[in-house]
Amino acid sequence: MWLGFVTTALLAALVALYSFRFFGVLDGVWVGVDSGIREVITGDPVGVLTHMLVAPVALLIGPFQFIPRLRESHRAVHHEVPEANVSWTENAMMRA
């Protein structure tokens, strides 16, 4: 169980760290962002950057939802967050 969690959390953290480069775009720093992605961002900056800046945070906290003891002790959070996530996803899909 813990090996799976640690592996999942580590891989998610690595992807999240790589994705944090998009925060530089807010200051006009495009290091590590290829031209194709740059075109997508400039085409719909609010929708695309919302997705790109929230996703790393979701990746960092996501693996913790699989710890049964944590999930049981924070039941209200566990039931509210998925509903918010669905609405954010629907909003992002409508903007695409």
C-alpha positions as CSV (number, residue, x, y, z in Angstrom):
1,M,0.0,0.0,0.0
2,W,2.6,2.5,1.0
3,L,4.9,1.7,-1.9
4,G,2.1,2.5,-4.3
5,F,1.3,5.7,-2.5
6,V,4.9,6.8,-2.4
7,T,5.4,6.0,-6.1
8,T,2.2,7.8,-7.1
9,A,3.0,10.9,-4.9
10,L,6.6,11.0,-6.2
11,L,5.6,10.8,-9.8
12,A,2.8,13.4,-9.4
13,A,5.2,15.7,-7.6
14,L,7.7,15.5,-10.4
15,V,5.0,16.3,-13.0
16,A,3.8,19.2,-10.8
17,L,7.3,20.6,-10.4
18,Y,7.8,20.5,-14.2
19,S,4.4,22.2,-14.6
20,F,5.3,25.1,-12.3
21,R,7.2,26.6,-15.2
22,F,4.0,28.0,-16.4
23,F,3.9,30.5,-13.5
24,G,6.7,32.3,-15.3
25,V,4.3,33.1,-18.1
26,L,2.5,35.5,-15.8
27,D,5.6,37.6,-15.7
28,G,6.4,37.2,-19.4
29,V,9.0,34.5,-18.9
30,W,8.5,31.7,-21.5
31,V,11.5,29.5,-20.5
32,G,10.7,25.9,-21.3
33,V,7.4,26.7,-23.1
34,D,7.5,25.7,-26.8
35,S,5.9,27.8,-29.5
36,G,2.9,25.5,-29.9
37,I,1.9,25.8,-26.3
38,R,2.7,29.5,-26.4
39,E,0.1,29.9,-29.2
40,V,-2.5,28.1,-27.1
41,I,-1.8,30.2,-24.1
42,T,-2.0,33.5,-26.1
43,G,-5.2,32.3,-27.7
44,D,-7.1,31.9,-24.4
45,P,-4.8,33.0,-21.6
46,V,-7.4,32.9,-18.8
47,G,-8.8,29.4,-19.5
48,V,-5.5,27.8,-20.4
49,L,-3.5,29.3,-17.6
50,T,-6.2,28.5,-15.1
51,H,-5.8,24.9,-16.1
52,M,-2.1,25.0,-16.1
53,L,-1.7,26.7,-12.8
54,V,-4.3,24.8,-10.8
55,A,-3.3,21.4,-12.2
56,P,0.1,21.2,-10.3
57,V,-1.6,21.9,-7.1
58,A,-4.2,19.2,-7.8
59,L,-1.3,16.8,-8.6
60,L,0.4,17.6,-5.3
61,I,-2.7,17.0,-3.1
62,G,-4.3,14.3,-5.2
63,P,-2.5,11.2,-3.9
64,F,-3.6,12.0,-0.3
65,Q,-7.2,11.2,-1.2
66,F,-6.2,7.5,-1.3
67,I,-5.2,7.3,2.4
68,P,-8.3,5.8,4.0
69,R,-7.6,7.2,7.5
70,L,-7.2,10.8,6.2
71,R,-10.3,10.4,4.0
72,E,-12.4,9.2,6.9
73,S,-11.2,11.9,9.3
74,H,-12.0,14.7,6.8
75,R,-15.2,13.3,5.3
76,A,-16.8,16.7,4.6
77,V,-13.7,17.9,2.6
78,H,-13.7,14.6,0.7
79,H,-17.3,15.1,-0.4
80,E,-17.1,18.8,-1.2
81,V,-13.8,18.9,-3.2
82,P,-14.9,16.5,-6.0
83,E,-18.0,18.6,-6.6
84,A,-15.8,21.7,-7.0
85,N,-13.4,19.8,-9.2
86,V,-16.3,18.8,-11.5
87,S,-17.5,22.4,-11.9
88,W,-13.9,23.6,-12.6
89,T,-13.5,20.8,-15.2
90,E,-16.9,21.7,-16.9
91,N,-15.9,25.3,-17.0
92,A,-12.5,24.5,-18.6
93,M,-14.2,22.3,-21.2
94,M,-16.7,25.0,-22.0
95,R,-13.9,27.5,-22.6
96,A,-11.9,25.1,-24.9
